[in-house]
Amino acid sequence: MGTCWSLFHQIPNKDVLWSAMVAACVKNGDYVEAFELFRRMQFFGLKANHVSIVSILPACANLGALRSLETAIRVFDGMLKKDLVSWRIVIRDEFVLRDMIMAVLQSGESKIGSAYHSYIVKSGFLAFVSIATALLQMYAKFGMVGSARNVFDHFGNKDVIAWNAMISAYTQSRLPFNAVDTFTQMLCMNMKPNEFSLVSLLQMCSLMASQEASHELGESIQAFIAKVGYSKNVYLSSALIDFYCRSGRVKEGKVLFNEVPTKDLICWSSLINGHCGLEYEGWNWFYSMKEKYGIIPNLAHYACMVDLLSRQGNILNKP
């Protein structure tokens, strides 16, 4: 660290070096020095960015600085007060708040996220839908779906992005019936789902233990897609192809594939991936991409073929 400090003090323009030096201090266990550098950086007029925030968060955890709400407020206040002149200015900037949530997520520290959530609630900023949704997504990615639902239930004026985030959280947590219930609640609130809502539901269908229930729900979703006028949406068509192929209903997947007027790379990936267990069919569609349809396969399509071959025990197979 001595050499690092020597170089740091010798270089006049430290704009890029501040964050690097904060990270170096944290990595070396010099948490107090990291905090001091972080504050000095802002004192000299440099705004905290994702790199510097992510770097300082482990110092907070290691110093036990976020064990209580009161201390959490002091820490975050000290971090931002000199950045935008005052906390009052910063706290009204929802972009800064969302950046902080993203930084917490990148740090992997769920306890810090809970402390920051407490501050947001106490300050009354859970009313900002974008902030509440970011918190929900943070908890979902931490695998804390109960906390995600708690956030969801405690903010009003939910937009379609918030509903989608909750449905996606249940899908990620492999809770298909909760996802369906949330979708039903969404419709009861007269909130029109978009393609992302429906893609999450289709992804969730493959998680259902009952194949019969999965097929029935998938077909209901397809009927709903037609009803609301999304049948020509390539993104949804690809998701439907993927659903049918993964469910072992490859013929239905092919029918849908043939009905898509403009087949993008996702469409092709869904079809090829659905032929796991059908090596000849997989190769046939893979070659058809370029030879018949003029589409050059990319890395994702080669990955699909590797997966197909490995499932058949043909890892050394060559076309």
RAKATA-V523461 format. One record per residue. RES is the residue in one letter. PSI is psi in radians with two decimals (* if undefined). OMEGA is omega in whole degrees, -180 to 180 (* if undefined). Layout:
{{RES & PSI & OMEGA} {RES & PSI & OMEGA}}
This chain:
{{M & -0.46 & -179} {G & -0.75 & 178} {T & -0.70 & 180} {C & -0.82 & 180} {W & -0.68 & -179} {S & -0.81 & 178} {L & -0.71 & -179} {F & -0.77 & -178} {H & -0.44 & -178} {Q & -0.47 & -176} {I & 2.09 & -176} {P & -0.74 & -178} {N & 1.75 & -172} {K & 0.26 & -173} {D & -0.87 & -177} {V & -0.47 & -172} {L & -0.42 & -176} {W & -0.94 & -178} {S & -0.70 & 179} {A & -0.69 & -179} {M & -0.65 & 176} {V & -0.81 & -180} {A & -0.71 & -180} {A & -0.72 & 179} {C & -0.77 & -180} {V & -0.77 & -179} {K & -0.56 & -179} {N & -0.06 & 180} {G & 0.16 & 180} {D & 1.25 & -171} {Y & -0.68 & 179} {V & -0.77 & 178} {E & -0.64 & 179} {A & -0.76 & 178} {F & -0.73 & -179} {E & -0.75 & 177} {L & -0.73 & -179} {F & -0.74 & 180} {R & -0.71 & 180} {R & -0.67 & 179} {M & -0.79 & -179} {Q & -0.55 & 177} {F & -0.61 & 179} {F & 0.15 & 171} {G & 0.17 & 180} {L & 2.24 & -179} {K & 2.50 & 175} {A & 2.33 & 177} {N & -3.07 & -178} {H & -0.72 & -176} {V & -0.84 & -177} {S & -0.64 & -180} {I & -0.81 & 179} {V & -0.63 & -179} {S & -0.65 & -174} {I & -0.39 & -176} {L & -0.74 & 176} {P & -0.52 & 176} {A & -0.69 & 177} {C & -0.81 & -177} {A & -0.75 & -177} {N & -0.48 & 177} {L & -0.09 & -177} {G & 0.40 & -174} {A & -0.27 & -176} {L & 0.54 & -180} {R & -0.33 & 179} {S & 2.74 & -179} {L & -0.74 & -178} {E & -0.77 & 179} {T & -0.66 & 179} {A & -0.76 & -179} {I & -0.75 & -179} {R & -0.71 & -179} {V & -0.91 & -178} {F & -0.59 & 177} {D & -0.78 & 179} {G & -0.55 & -180} {M & -0.60 & -170} {L & -0.25 & -173} {K & -0.71 & -177} {K & -0.08 & -179} {D & -0.89 & -179} {L & 0.58 & 176} {V & -0.83 & 179} {S & 2.71 & 179} {W & -0.59 & -179} {R & -0.66 & 179} {I & -0.76 & -176} {V & -0.76 & -173} {I & -0.37 & 179} {R & -0.06 & 178} {D & 1.73 & -174} {E & -0.40 & 178} {F & -0.66 & 178} {V & -0.74 & 179} {L & -0.74 & 179} {R & -0.64 & 176} {D & -0.67 & 179} {M & -0.73 & 179} {I & -0.73 & 178} {M & -0.69 & 179} {A & -0.71 & 177} {V & -0.76 & 180} {L & -0.76 & 180} {Q & -0.50 & -180} {S & -0.40 & -179} {G & 0.20 & -177} {E & 1.66 & -178} {S & -0.54 & 179} {K & -0.63 & 177} {I & -0.70 & 178} {G & -0.73 & 179} {S & -0.69 & 179} {A & -0.73 & 179} {Y & -0.65 & 175} {H & -0.78 & 180} {S & -0.70 & 179} {Y & -0.75 & 180} {I & -0.74 & 178} {V & -0.83 & -178} {K & -0.59 & -178} {S & -0.13 & 177} {G & 0.26 & -175} {F & 0.15 & 172} {L & -0.22 & 178} {A & -0.36 & 176} {F & 1.98 & -175} {V & -0.69 & -178} {S & -0.63 & 180} {I & -0.78 & 179} {A & -0.71 & 179} {T & -0.69 & 178} {A & -0.70 & 176} {L & -0.76 & 179} {L & -0.83 & -179} {Q & -0.60 & 177} {M & -0.85 & 180} {Y & -0.68 & 180} {A & -0.75 & -179} {K & -0.42 & 174} {F & -0.09 & -178} {G & 0.29 & -177} {M & 1.23 & -173} {V & -0.51 & 177} {G & -0.76 & 178} {S & -0.63 & 177} {A & -0.76 & 179} {R & -0.63 & 178} {N & -0.75 & 176} {V & -0.80 & -178} {F & -0.71 & -177} {D & -0.25 & -174} {H & 0.31 & 170} {F & 2.50 & -176} {G & -3.13 & 178} {N & 0.82 & -179} {K & 2.28 & 175} {D & 3.11 & -176} {V & -0.51 & 179} {I & -0.70 & 179} {A & -0.78 & 178} {W & -0.76 & 179} {N & -0.69 & -179} {A & -0.69 & -180} {M & -0.73 & 177} {I & -0.78 & 179} {S & -0.64 & 179} {A & -0.74 & 178} {Y & -0.66 & 179} {T & -0.80 & 178} {Q & -0.58 & -178} {S & 0.11 & 177} {R & 0.82 & 177} {L & 1.29 & -172} {P & -0.68 & -177} {F & -0.57 & 175} {N & -0.67 & 179} {A & -0.74 & 179} {V & -0.76 & 179} {D & -0.73 & -180} {T & -0.69 & 177} {F & -0.72 & 178} {T & -0.73 & 177} {Q & -0.66 & 179} {M & -0.79 & 180} {L & -0.67 & 179} {C & -0.46 & 179} {M & 0.18 & -180} {N & 0.54 & 176} {M & 2.07 & -178} {K & 2.12 & 179} {P & 2.68 & 175} {N & -3.01 & -175} {E & -0.53 & -179} {F & -0.60 & 176} {S & -0.80 & -174} {L & -0.59 & 176} {V & -0.73 & 178} {S & -0.73 & 179} {L & -0.72 & 179} {L & -0.68 & 177} {Q & -0.62 & -179} {M & -0.52 & -178} {C & -0.68 & -177} {S & -0.23 & -179} {L & -0.21 & -175} {M & 2.38 & -177} {A & -0.65 & -179} {S & 2.06 & 179} {Q & -0.62 & 179} {E & -0.79 & 179} {A & -0.67 & 179} {S & -0.82 & -180} {H & -0.76 & -178} {E & -0.76 & -180} {L & -0.73 & 179} {G & -0.74 & 179} {E & -0.63 & 177} {S & -0.70 & 179} {I & -0.72 & 179} {Q & -0.70 & 178} {A & -0.68 & 179} {F & -0.71 & 179} {I & -0.75 & 178} {A & -0.69 & -177} {K & -0.71 & -177} {V & 0.05 & 174} {G & 0.46 & -179} {Y & 0.20 & -173} {S & -0.52 & -178} {K & 0.08 & 179} {N & 1.99 & -175} {V & -0.63 & -179} {Y & -0.78 & 179} {L & -0.66 & 178} {S & -0.73 & 179} {S & -0.71 & 180} {A & -0.68 & 178} {L & -0.74 & 177} {I & -0.79 & 180} {D & -0.76 & -180} {F & -0.87 & -178} {Y & -0.73 & -179} {C & -0.74 & 179} {R & -0.45 & 179} {S & 0.05 & 180} {G & 0.13 & -179} {R & 1.14 & -173} {V & -0.62 & -179} {K & -0.77 & 177} {E & -0.66 & 178} {G & -0.74 & 179} {K & -0.73 & 179} {V & -0.80 & 179} {L & -0.73 & -180} {F & -0.76 & -179} {N & -0.40 & -179} {E & -0.25 & -180} {V & 2.08 & -176} {P & -0.74 & -180} {T & 1.85 & -175} {K & 1.97 & 179} {D & -3.11 & -176} {L & -0.57 & 179} {I & -0.70 & 178} {C & -0.83 & -179} {W & -0.74 & 179} {S & -0.72 & -179} {S & -0.73 & -178} {L & -0.82 & -179} {I & -0.77 & -179} {N & -0.51 & -179} {G & -0.14 & -178} {H & 0.37 & 175} {C & 2.19 & -176} {G & -0.22 & 180} {L & 1.32 & -170} {E & -0.80 & -178} {Y & -0.79 & 180} {E & -0.72 & -180} {G & -0.83 & 178} {W & -0.69 & -179} {N & -0.83 & 179} {W & -0.61 & 179} {F & -0.81 & 180} {Y & -0.54 & -179} {S & -0.48 & -178} {M & -0.89 & -176} {K & -0.80 & -173} {E & -0.68 & -174} {K & -0.63 & -173} {Y & -0.10 & 176} {G & 0.41 & 179} {I & 2.19 & -179} {I & 2.14 & 179} {P & 2.54 & 176} {N & -2.98 & -175} {L & -0.64 & -178} {A & -0.66 & -180} {H & -0.66 & 175} {Y & -0.64 & 178} {A & -0.68 & 177} {C & -0.75 & -179} {M & -0.67 & 177} {V & -0.75 & 179} {D & -0.77 & -180} {L & -0.84 & -178} {L & -0.71 & -178} {S & -0.60 & 178} {R & -0.46 & 179} {Q & 0.01 & -179} {G & 0.33 & -178} {N & 0.86 & -174} {I & -0.42 & 179} {L & 0.12 & -177} {N & 2.48 & 176} {K & 2.52 & -179} {P & * & *}}
